[in-house]
């Protein structure tokens, strides 16, 4: 999940750069188109079939994931970066709820505390601001976190059913490509320059690898542990701001970073203890 968080942060940087050349729908389309061809080629290279008996859950995962992605990219174009990311990263809170209601996992309050601690760090670090005329975009941002949580729960369900990471990412990117492609056929595509092409390739590579890493994390790990580590994306994105745009890190920002690291570390330690206890039994 840490690797996925780093790659998602890299993707976010490229999306901000790509917004100067393409619409948010186009960015989702190109990101998904790259992923569907790469995962299809890998699945076929292993000699596996792309057919699956669990197509209903794949459809739910694809639709909820696509809705979340479109909403998040829309917020990135309408709201300040800190505000958009903060609203989207309500998804760990929803996952903590859905893991109990849908997955029937035992609710561990210590892990819930770790998730809340990480979310506090996100708020302190990004210090989101929402002007009065941007409440609609703000609600869309929270909704993106809600649908992202549903998608991650579906990923966990598919892992429990034995679906490979490649199949999960393949069907998600396939549904996203078809959905956004149909949308763009009714509108228009922007002209692709060499600089734009490099940005598209970068988004495709980082997003695909991040999806595979995240899917494996949810397949193999404890849901709430993986969720708590998900906040690391905000930490990595803040470091990119520092290195690429020379953003000064204030003392209050370091406090937020510290809480994110603490929340993620607590989640990892508590999850490791739970695994050790289970193995000893």
C-alpha positions as CSV (number, residue, x, y, z in Angstrom):
1,X,0.0,0.0,0.0
2,X,2.9,2.3,0.6
3,X,4.1,1.7,-2.9
4,X,0.6,2.4,-4.2
5,X,0.4,5.6,-2.2
6,X,3.7,6.8,-3.7
7,X,2.6,6.0,-7.2
8,X,-0.8,7.6,-6.8
9,X,0.9,10.8,-5.6
10,X,3.1,10.7,-8.7
11,X,0.0,10.3,-10.8
12,X,-1.7,13.3,-9.1
13,X,1.3,15.5,-10.0
14,X,1.0,14.4,-13.6
15,X,-2.7,14.9,-13.6
16,X,-2.2,18.5,-12.5
17,X,0.3,19.0,-15.3
18,X,-2.0,17.3,-17.8
19,X,-5.0,19.5,-16.9
20,X,-3.3,22.2,-19.0
21,X,-3.7,20.1,-22.1
22,X,-6.7,17.8,-21.5
23,X,-10.1,17.7,-19.8
24,X,-10.6,15.5,-16.7
25,X,-12.7,13.1,-18.8
26,X,-9.8,12.7,-21.3
27,X,-7.3,12.2,-18.5
28,X,-9.4,9.4,-17.1
29,X,-9.8,7.9,-20.6
30,X,-6.1,7.8,-21.4
31,X,-5.2,6.6,-18.0
32,X,-7.7,3.7,-18.3
33,X,-6.8,2.9,-22.0
34,X,-3.2,2.4,-21.1
35,X,-4.1,0.2,-18.2
36,X,-6.5,-2.1,-20.1
37,X,-4.0,-2.9,-22.8
38,X,-1.1,-3.5,-20.4
39,X,-3.1,-5.8,-18.1
40,X,-4.6,-7.6,-21.0
41,X,-1.2,-8.3,-22.5
42,X,0.1,-9.5,-19.1
43,X,-2.9,-11.8,-18.6
44,X,-2.5,-13.3,-22.0
45,X,1.3,-13.7,-21.6
46,X,0.6,-15.9,-18.5
47,X,-1.7,-18.0,-20.6
48,X,-4.8,-17.0,-18.5
49,X,-8.3,-16.3,-19.8
50,X,-9.8,-12.9,-19.3
51,X,-13.2,-14.6,-18.6
52,X,-14.4,-14.5,-15.0
53,X,-17.4,-16.0,-13.2
54,X,-17.4,-13.0,-10.9
55,X,-18.4,-10.4,-13.5
56,X,-21.1,-8.8,-11.4
57,X,-18.7,-7.7,-8.6
58,X,-16.2,-6.6,-11.3
59,X,-19.0,-4.4,-12.8
60,X,-19.8,-2.9,-9.4
61,X,-16.1,-2.3,-8.8
62,X,-15.7,-0.7,-12.2
63,X,-18.7,1.5,-12.0
64,X,-18.1,2.8,-8.4
65,X,-14.4,3.3,-9.2
66,X,-15.1,5.2,-12.4
67,X,-17.7,7.4,-10.6
68,X,-15.2,8.2,-7.9
69,X,-12.4,8.9,-10.3
70,X,-14.5,11.3,-12.4
71,X,-15.7,13.1,-9.3
72,X,-12.1,13.4,-7.9
73,X,-10.7,14.7,-11.2
74,X,-13.6,17.2,-11.4
75,X,-12.8,18.5,-7.9
76,X,-9.1,18.9,-8.9
77,X,-10.2,21.3,-11.6
78,X,-12.7,23.2,-9.4
79,X,-11.1,23.3,-6.0
80,X,-7.7,24.0,-4.5
81,X,-5.5,20.9,-4.5
82,X,-5.5,20.6,-0.7
83,X,-9.3,20.8,-0.4
84,X,-9.9,18.3,-3.2
85,X,-7.5,15.8,-1.8
86,X,-8.8,16.2,1.8
87,X,-12.4,15.6,0.6
88,X,-11.4,12.5,-1.4
89,X,-9.5,11.1,1.5
90,X,-12.7,10.6,3.5
91,X,-12.7,7.1,1.8
92,X,-10.7,5.5,4.7
93,X,-13.5,6.5,7.1
94,X,-16.1,5.0,4.8
95,X,-14.0,1.8,4.4
96,X,-13.9,1.4,8.2
97,X,-17.7,1.5,8.2
98,X,-18.2,-0.7,5.1
99,X,-15.7,-3.3,6.3
100,X,-18.0,-4.0,9.2
101,X,-21.4,-3.6,7.4
102,X,-20.5,-5.4,4.1
103,X,-17.4,-7.5,4.7
104,X,-18.6,-8.5,8.3
105,X,-15.1,-7.9,9.6
106,X,-14.6,-7.4,13.3
107,X,-14.5,-3.7,14.1
108,X,-11.2,-2.9,15.9
109,X,-11.5,0.5,17.6
110,X,-7.7,0.8,17.8
111,X,-7.4,0.7,14.0
112,X,-10.4,3.1,13.7
113,X,-8.5,5.5,16.0
114,X,-5.4,5.1,13.7
115,X,-7.5,6.0,10.7
116,X,-9.0,9.0,12.4
117,X,-5.5,10.1,13.5
118,X,-4.3,9.9,9.9
119,X,-7.3,11.9,8.7
120,X,-6.6,14.6,11.3
121,X,-3.1,14.8,9.9
122,X,-4.5,15.3,6.4
123,X,-6.7,18.1,7.5
124,X,-3.9,19.8,9.4
125,X,-1.4,19.4,6.6
126,X,-3.6,20.5,3.7
127,X,-5.7,23.1,5.7
128,X,-8.6,22.9,3.2
129,X,-10.6,26.0,2.5
130,X,-14.0,26.0,0.8
131,X,-15.5,29.3,-0.4
132,X,-19.2,29.7,-0.3
133,X,-19.7,29.4,-4.1
134,X,-17.9,26.0,-4.1
135,X,-20.1,23.9,-1.9
136,X,-21.4,21.8,-4.8
137,X,-17.8,20.8,-5.7
138,X,-17.2,20.1,-2.1
139,X,-20.1,17.7,-1.9
140,X,-18.8,16.0,-5.1
141,X,-15.5,15.6,-3.3
142,X,-17.0,13.8,-0.4
143,X,-19.1,11.7,-2.7
144,X,-15.9,10.7,-4.5
145,X,-14.5,9.3,-1.2
146,X,-17.8,7.5,-0.6
147,X,-17.7,5.7,-4.0
148,X,-13.9,5.0,-3.7
149,X,-14.6,3.2,-0.4
150,X,-17.3,1.1,-2.2
151,X,-14.8,0.3,-4.9
152,X,-12.1,-0.8,-2.4
153,X,-14.6,-3.0,-0.6
154,X,-15.4,-4.7,-3.9
155,X,-11.6,-5.2,-4.5
156,X,-11.4,-6.9,-1.1
157,X,-14.4,-9.1,-2.0
158,X,-12.8,-10.1,-5.3
159,X,-9.6,-11.0,-3.5
160,X,-11.6,-13.2,-1.1
161,X,-13.0,-15.0,-4.2
162,X,-9.5,-15.7,-5.5
163,X,-9.5,-13.2,-8.4
164,X,-6.0,-12.1,-9.4
165,X,-4.8,-8.5,-9.2
166,X,-4.4,-8.5,-13.0
167,X,-8.1,-9.4,-13.6
168,X,-9.3,-6.8,-11.1
169,X,-7.3,-4.0,-12.7
170,X,-8.2,-5.2,-16.2
171,X,-11.9,-5.1,-15.7
172,X,-11.8,-1.7,-13.9
173,X,-9.7,-0.1,-16.6
174,X,-11.9,-1.7,-19.3
175,X,-15.1,-0.3,-17.8
176,X,-13.5,3.1,-17.3
177,X,-12.2,3.1,-20.9
178,X,-15.6,2.2,-22.4
179,X,-17.5,4.7,-20.2
180,X,-15.3,7.7,-20.8
181,X,-14.7,6.8,-24.4
182,X,-18.4,6.8,-25.1
183,X,-18.7,10.2,-23.4
184,X,-15.9,11.6,-25.5
185,X,-17.4,10.4,-28.7
186,X,-20.3,12.6,-28.0
187,X,-18.0,15.6,-27.3
188,X,-14.5,16.1,-28.6
189,X,-10.9,15.1,-28.1
190,X,-8.1,17.6,-27.5
191,X,-5.1,17.7,-29.8
192,X,-2.2,15.6,-28.4
193,X,1.2,17.3,-28.4
194,X,4.5,15.6,-27.7
195,X,4.5,17.1,-24.2
196,X,0.9,16.0,-23.7
197,X,1.8,12.5,-24.9
198,X,4.6,12.2,-22.3
199,X,2.2,13.3,-19.6
200,X,-0.4,10.7,-20.7
201,X,2.1,7.9,-20.7
202,X,3.3,8.9,-17.2
203,X,-0.2,8.9,-15.9
204,X,-0.9,5.6,-17.5
205,X,2.2,3.9,-16.1
206,X,1.9,5.3,-12.5
207,X,-1.8,4.7,-12.3
208,X,-1.6,1.1,-13.6
209,X,1.2,0.2,-11.3
210,X,-0.5,1.9,-8.4
211,X,-3.8,0.1,-9.0
212,X,-2.0,-3.3,-9.1
213,X,-0.1,-2.5,-5.9
214,X,-3.3,-1.3,-4.2
215,X,-5.3,-4.3,-5.3
216,X,-2.7,-6.7,-3.9
217,X,-2.7,-4.8,-0.7
218,X,-6.4,-5.2,-0.2
219,X,-6.2,-8.8,-1.4
220,X,-3.5,-9.8,1.1
221,X,-3.8,-7.4,4.0
222,X,-6.2,-6.5,6.8
223,X,-8.7,-4.0,5.4
224,X,-8.3,-1.4,8.1
225,X,-4.5,-1.7,8.2
226,X,-4.3,-1.1,4.4
227,X,-6.8,1.8,4.8
228,X,-4.7,3.5,7.5
229,X,-1.6,3.3,5.2
230,X,-3.6,4.8,2.4
231,X,-3.1,8.3,3.9
232,X,0.5,8.1,2.9
233,X,-0.5,9.4,-0.5
234,X,-1.1,12.8,1.0
235,X,2.4,12.7,2.6
236,X,4.1,11.8,-0.7
237,X,2.1,14.5,-2.5
238,X,3.2,17.1,0.0
239,X,6.8,16.1,-0.5
240,X,6.4,16.4,-4.3
241,X,5.0,19.9,-3.7
242,X,8.2,20.7,-1.7
243,X,10.6,19.3,-4.3
244,X,8.9,20.3,-7.5
245,X,7.3,23.7,-6.6
246,X,9.5,24.7,-3.7
247,X,6.5,24.9,-1.3
248,X,7.7,25.8,2.2
249,X,6.8,23.3,4.9
250,X,5.5,25.1,7.9
251,X,5.7,23.8,11.5
252,X,1.9,23.1,11.4
253,X,2.4,21.2,8.2
254,X,5.1,19.0,9.8
255,X,2.6,18.3,12.6
256,X,0.2,17.1,10.0
257,X,2.8,14.9,8.4
258,X,3.7,13.5,11.8
259,X,0.1,12.5,12.5
260,X,-0.2,10.9,9.1
261,X,3.0,8.8,9.7
262,X,1.9,8.0,13.2
263,X,-1.6,6.9,12.1
264,X,-0.2,4.7,9.3
265,X,2.5,3.3,11.6
266,X,-0.1,2.4,14.3
267,X,-2.2,0.7,11.7
268,X,0.7,-1.4,10.4
269,X,1.9,-2.3,13.9
270,X,-1.6,-3.2,15.2
271,X,-2.3,-5.2,12.0
272,X,1.0,-7.1,12.4
273,X,0.1,-8.0,15.9
274,X,-3.3,-9.3,14.9
275,X,-1.7,-11.5,12.2
276,X,0.9,-12.8,14.7
277,X,-1.9,-13.7,17.1
278,X,-3.9,-15.4,14.4
279,X,-0.8,-17.5,13.3
280,X,0.0,-18.5,16.9
281,X,-3.5,-19.8,17.3
